[in-house]
Every structure is written in C-alpha cells, then in structure tokens.
C-alpha cells in the first residue's frame, strides 16, 4: 500500500476537497441528508470540529480541525465516504480514492 506524505499539524485547521468519481453526478446534493447523517456518525468515531463545509453536486470542500489528538483525518474521510456510500446503496467506486488538503500556517 502506498504511504502518502501528509503534513500533520497538531490542532491546525485543514482545508479538504473530496470528489466523486463521476464528475457529472449530483449525488451529494441529491442525498444531502444521507451525507449529513454519515458525517454525524463519523464524528462519533473520529473527534473533530467542522469549521465550514460547502457541498456541491460532485464534490465538497471542508475546513476541519481534528480534536482527538492524533490528527487522524484519513480515518475521518474514510468513515464519511464509507457511511455515505452504504446509505445510498451505490457502487463502492462512488468516490475518488484520494482527497486534497491544505493547511493553515
């Protein structure tokens, strides 16, 4: 498995872009309630603070501060993606495999 280099800034705010495989899809806005429930469920497993989020038809942007200590945002996105995919009963290839993040200074 590839081990990506990630900046892990303890307590920092991270800006993420997470995208669906099908860029023509409107699944995120069409199933916004399922996305919210998936995010809330993920919050019980991976402690974080959502500073802001913008949901577009095929991708979302979010500013997140991890509050659980280890800055485990890969697990946070895994939980959100997995929960959403299971809730809308679609193929496992709904999401692009990665996400993009930027960090505050």
C-alpha positions as CSV (number, residue, x, y, z in Angstrom):
1,X,0.0,0.0,0.0
2,X,1.3,3.5,-0.8
3,X,2.1,5.6,2.2
4,X,1.4,9.2,1.3
5,X,3.3,12.0,3.0
6,X,0.9,14.2,4.9
7,X,1.5,17.3,6.9
8,X,0.2,16.6,10.3
9,X,-0.2,19.9,12.2
10,X,-1.5,19.2,15.7
11,X,-4.6,21.4,16.3
12,X,-4.4,23.1,12.9
13,X,-7.3,23.8,10.6
14,X,-7.1,21.7,7.4
15,X,-8.9,22.5,4.2
16,X,-10.1,19.5,2.2
17,X,-11.6,18.8,-1.2
18,X,-13.3,15.5,-1.6
19,X,-14.6,14.4,-5.0
20,X,-16.9,11.8,-6.6
21,X,-15.6,9.6,-9.4
22,X,-18.4,10.7,-11.7
23,X,-17.9,14.5,-12.0
24,X,-21.4,14.7,-13.7
25,X,-23.1,13.2,-10.7
26,X,-25.4,15.3,-8.4
27,X,-25.4,12.6,-5.7
28,X,-24.0,14.8,-2.9
29,X,-26.8,17.4,-3.1
30,X,-29.5,14.9,-4.1
31,X,-28.7,12.8,-1.0
32,X,-27.6,15.6,1.3
33,X,-29.5,14.1,4.3
34,X,-27.5,10.9,4.0
35,X,-24.3,12.8,3.7
36,X,-25.1,14.7,6.9
37,X,-26.0,11.5,8.8
38,X,-22.8,9.9,7.6
39,X,-20.8,12.9,8.8
40,X,-22.5,12.9,12.1
41,X,-21.9,9.2,12.5
42,X,-18.2,9.7,11.6
43,X,-18.0,12.4,14.3
44,X,-18.8,9.8,17.0
45,X,-15.9,7.7,15.8
46,X,-13.3,10.4,14.9
47,X,-13.4,13.5,17.0
48,X,-13.2,16.7,15.0
49,X,-14.7,20.2,14.6
50,X,-16.2,21.2,11.3
51,X,-15.4,24.8,10.9
52,X,-17.1,25.2,7.5
53,X,-18.3,22.9,4.7
54,X,-19.6,23.6,1.2
55,X,-21.4,20.7,-0.6
56,X,-21.6,20.9,-4.4
57,X,-23.2,18.3,-6.7
58,X,-20.0,16.3,-7.3
59,X,-17.6,17.4,-4.6
60,X,-17.3,19.1,-1.3
61,X,-14.9,21.4,0.5
62,X,-14.5,21.4,4.2
63,X,-12.4,23.2,6.9
64,X,-11.8,20.7,9.7
65,X,-9.8,20.8,13.0
66,X,-9.0,17.4,14.5
67,X,-9.7,17.3,18.2
68,X,-8.8,13.8,19.1
69,X,-5.0,14.3,19.3
70,X,-3.6,12.0,16.5
71,X,-5.0,14.2,13.7
72,X,-6.5,11.1,12.0
73,X,-8.2,12.9,9.1
74,X,-7.6,9.9,6.7
75,X,-9.9,7.9,9.0
76,X,-12.4,10.7,9.2
77,X,-12.8,10.8,5.4
78,X,-12.8,7.0,5.3
79,X,-15.8,7.0,7.7
80,X,-17.7,9.7,5.9
81,X,-17.2,8.2,2.5
82,X,-18.0,4.7,3.6
83,X,-21.1,5.8,5.5
84,X,-22.5,7.8,2.6
85,X,-21.8,5.1,0.1
86,X,-23.6,2.5,2.2
87,X,-26.6,4.8,2.8
88,X,-27.3,5.4,-0.8
89,X,-26.6,1.8,-1.8
90,X,-24.5,2.5,-4.8
91,X,-21.2,1.0,-6.0
92,X,-18.1,1.2,-3.9
93,X,-16.5,3.3,-6.6
94,X,-18.6,6.4,-5.8
95,X,-15.6,8.4,-4.5
96,X,-12.2,9.2,-6.0
97,X,-9.7,7.3,-3.9
98,X,-7.9,10.4,-2.5
99,X,-8.7,13.8,-1.2
100,X,-6.7,17.0,-1.3
101,X,-5.8,19.0,1.7
102,X,-4.2,22.3,2.5
103,X,-3.1,23.5,5.9
104,X,-3.2,26.9,7.6
105,X,0.2,28.3,8.6
